[in-house]
Amino acid sequence: MEWGHPYLVNACFALTFSLLILVATSRAEDGDGVLRLVGGGLGYGRVEVYMNGTWGTVCDDSWDNKDAIVVCQQLGFSGGVNHHGAKYGQGTGPIHFDDVNCVGSEKRLLECKRSLLRHNCDHGEDASVTCSVTTGALRLAGGDFSYGRVEVYMNSQWGTVCDDGWDDKDASVVCHQLGFSGGFGYQKASFGEGSGAIHMDDVKCGGGEKRLMDCPHHPYRHNCRHSEDAAVTCTGASKLRLIGGDSHSGRVEISFFDGPWGTICDRSWDNNETRVVCRSLGLSGGMAVDGVTRFGQGSGDIVLGNFACTGTELDLLDCPRQDNLLQCSHLKDAGVECEPIGKYQSMFMMLV
C-alpha cells in the first residue's frame, strides 16, 4: 500500500488528532492541588482544593494547626490556625481529602500525608483556616482568585505595585507565591486602579524567588500613579469554549480552575491565534472573525489578550503576548471560525 493511499492519510490524521486530545487532557490536570478559601474573606474561610478538574472540600478529621500553616503558606501568608465543623459554611460536591496529617514544613497541602481510602465525612465536617497577614503577604484584587491587581502587605497596610519594568518573571513569582504554576504579567491597571500606598516599584525578579519581597525593587520611593498598578493572570488548569456560534465557531472564552468564564481581547488577534484555539479544541483550520459582530459581546472579566502566536503552539497559553489590556472592552471580544470536524475525524472519535 502506498503512503499516498487515502486510508493511510486518514489514519495518520486520526493519530495526530488523538495525540492532540491527549495533550489537552493532560493540561486539564495541571492545576491539581491549587487551593482557595471560600465563605469567609481575605485570609480566612473554608479550604477547597482543586483535584481532577473539580473543586472539593477537606474533611476536618485530624485537622490541626500544622495543616492550617501549610494551607496558609501555600496561599502566600505566614501561618494560620485551624477550625473544625464547617465554621465558614458547608461546601458542596466532592470531599477530596480526609485524615490530613501535615508536618508543617510541606510546600503544598497536596504533599501532606492523608488517607487514601474512601472518606467517612459529610460537609458538616468541612475544614477551615484563619491565616496570619504579615509583611510580604499578597492578594489579587479587582478580578478573581487567580487573576487581578497585585497588592502586597507592608507597614500594616495593603498597597499596590508599580508596573515599571513589570513582566512575566515578576508575575511568575507572584503566582508561585500564591500556589499557582505560573502566570502572565499585565501593566497599566489592567484590572482596575487601587488606592492608598504604592509599596513597590521597579521590581526585577529573576523568576526563581520564593516571594515577591525577595526580588530586587525600590520600596516606598516611586514615581508612579495607580493608573500604573501591576496585575497578573495566574495560570494552570484552563478550559476554552466557543459561545454565540455553533460547534466550530464563536466568541472565545476561557476559565481557570473551573472559575468564572472570561473573554479574550482581540488586539493583535489574527489567524495564528485562531489556529491555536481551534487546535486546542480538537478542531482544524482557524480564521479570525469579528467576535462581537458575529457572536455578540461577552460579560464579566477580560482576562487575557494581546497574543502573538506563531500558529504552531499547542495551547494559547504557550503564545507570547504583550503586557497590558489597555483599550480592551467587550467591544473587542475575540472570535474564531474553525473548520468543522470532518467525516474521518468523526468516525475516529466514535471509535475512541
Backbone hydrogen bonds, N-H to C=O, Kabsch-Sander energy under -0.5 kcal/mol:
donor,donor_aa,acceptor,acceptor_aa,energy
5,H,2,E,-2.0
8,L,5,H,-0.5
9,V,5,H,-2.1
10,N,6,P,-2.6
11,A,7,Y,-2.2
12,C,8,L,-2.6
13,F,9,V,-2.1
14,A,10,N,-2.5
15,L,11,A,-2.2
16,T,12,C,-2.4
17,F,13,F,-2.7
18,S,14,A,-2.4
19,L,15,L,-2.0
20,L,16,T,-1.8
21,I,17,F,-1.8
22,L,18,S,-2.1
23,V,19,L,-2.3
24,A,20,L,-2.5
25,T,21,I,-2.2
26,S,22,L,-2.3
27,R,23,V,-1.9
28,A,24,A,-1.1
29,E,26,S,-1.3
30,D,27,R,-1.7
32,D,29,E,-1.5
33,G,50,Y,-3.0
34,V,31,G,-2.2
36,R,48,E,-2.0
38,V,46,R,-2.2
41,G,44,Y,-2.0
44,Y,41,G,-1.8
45,G,129,V,-2.2
46,R,38,V,-3.5
47,V,127,A,-2.3
48,E,36,R,-2.4
49,V,56,G,-2.7
50,Y,34,V,-2.4
51,M,49,V,-0.6
51,M,54,T,-2.8
54,T,51,M,-1.9
56,G,49,V,-1.8
57,T,94,P,-1.9
58,V,47,V,-0.7
59,C,97,F,-2.9
60,D,125,E,-2.2
63,W,60,D,-2.0
68,A,64,D,-1.9
69,I,65,N,-2.5
70,V,66,K,-1.7
71,V,67,D,-2.3
72,C,68,A,-2.8
73,Q,69,I,-2.8
74,Q,70,V,-2.2
75,L,71,V,-1.3
76,G,73,Q,-1.4
77,F,72,C,-2.8
78,S,132,S,-1.4
79,G,132,S,-0.5
81,V,130,T,-2.4
83,H,128,S,-2.1
86,A,126,D,-1.9
89,G,86,A,-2.0
96,H,57,T,-1.7
96,H,94,P,-0.7
97,F,57,T,-1.2
100,V,61,D,-0.5
101,N,113,K,-3.1
111,E,108,R,-1.6
112,C,109,L,-1.5
113,K,101,N,-0.8
115,S,98,D,-2.4
125,E,122,D,-2.2
126,D,123,H,-1.2
127,A,58,V,-3.1
128,S,83,H,-2.1
129,V,45,G,-2.0
130,T,81,V,-2.2
131,C,43,G,-4.0
132,S,79,G,-3.1
134,T,132,S,-0.7
136,G,153,Y,-2.9
137,A,134,T,-2.3
139,R,151,E,-2.0
141,A,149,R,-2.4
144,D,147,Y,-2.0
147,Y,144,D,-1.0
148,G,232,V,-2.4
149,R,141,A,-3.9
150,V,230,A,-2.2
151,E,139,R,-2.4
152,V,159,G,-2.6
153,Y,137,A,-2.4
154,M,152,V,-0.7
154,M,157,Q,-2.6
157,Q,154,M,-1.5
159,G,152,V,-1.9
160,T,197,A,-2.2
161,V,150,V,-0.7
162,C,200,M,-3.1
163,D,228,E,-2.2
166,W,163,D,-2.4
171,A,167,D,-2.1
172,S,168,D,-2.4
173,V,169,K,-1.7
174,V,170,D,-2.2
175,C,171,A,-2.9
176,H,172,S,-2.5
177,Q,173,V,-2.5
178,L,174,V,-1.4
179,G,176,H,-1.5
180,F,175,C,-3.2
181,S,235,T,-1.0
182,G,235,T,-0.8
184,F,233,T,-2.3
186,Y,231,A,-3.0
187,Q,323,D,-3.2
189,A,229,D,-1.9
192,G,189,A,-2.1
199,H,160,T,-1.9
199,H,197,A,-0.6
200,M,160,T,-1.1
201,D,218,H,-1.6
204,K,216,P,-2.5
214,D,211,R,-1.3
215,C,212,L,-1.6
218,H,201,D,-3.3
220,Y,199,H,-2.2
221,R,219,P,-3.4
228,E,225,R,-2.2
229,D,226,H,-1.4
230,A,161,V,-3.1
231,A,186,Y,-2.6
232,V,148,G,-2.3
233,T,184,F,-2.0
234,C,146,S,-3.2
235,T,182,G,-2.5
239,K,255,S,-2.1
241,R,253,E,-2.1
243,I,251,R,-2.1
246,D,249,S,-1.5
249,S,246,D,-0.8
250,G,336,V,-2.1
251,R,243,I,-3.5
252,V,334,A,-2.4
253,E,241,R,-2.3
254,I,262,G,-2.7
255,S,239,K,-2.2
257,F,237,A,-2.7
259,G,256,F,-1.7
262,G,254,I,-2.5
263,T,301,D,-2.0
264,I,252,V,-0.8
265,C,304,L,-2.6
266,D,332,K,-2.6
269,W,266,D,-2.2
274,T,270,D,-1.9
275,R,271,N,-2.1
276,V,272,N,-1.5
277,V,273,E,-2.4
278,C,274,T,-2.9
279,R,275,R,-2.4
280,S,276,V,-2.4
281,L,277,V,-1.2
282,G,279,R,-1.7
283,L,278,C,-3.1
284,S,339,E,-0.9
287,M,337,E,-1.4
289,V,335,G,-1.2
291,G,289,V,-1.0
294,R,290,D,-2.4
295,F,291,G,-2.8
296,G,292,V,-1.8
303,V,263,T,-1.7
303,V,301,D,-0.7
304,L,263,T,-1.0
306,N,265,C,-0.6
306,N,267,R,-0.6
308,A,320,P,-3.1
318,D,315,D,-1.9
319,C,316,L,-1.6
322,Q,306,N,-2.8
325,L,187,Q,-0.6
328,C,325,L,-1.4
332,K,329,S,-2.4
333,D,330,H,-1.0
334,A,264,I,-2.8
335,G,289,V,-0.8
336,V,250,G,-2.3
337,E,287,M,-1.6
338,C,248,H,-3.3
339,E,284,S,-2.6
346,S,342,G,-2.4
347,M,343,K,-2.2
348,F,344,Y,-2.1
349,M,345,Q,-2.7
350,M,346,S,-1.9
351,L,347,M,-1.4
352,V,348,F,-1.8
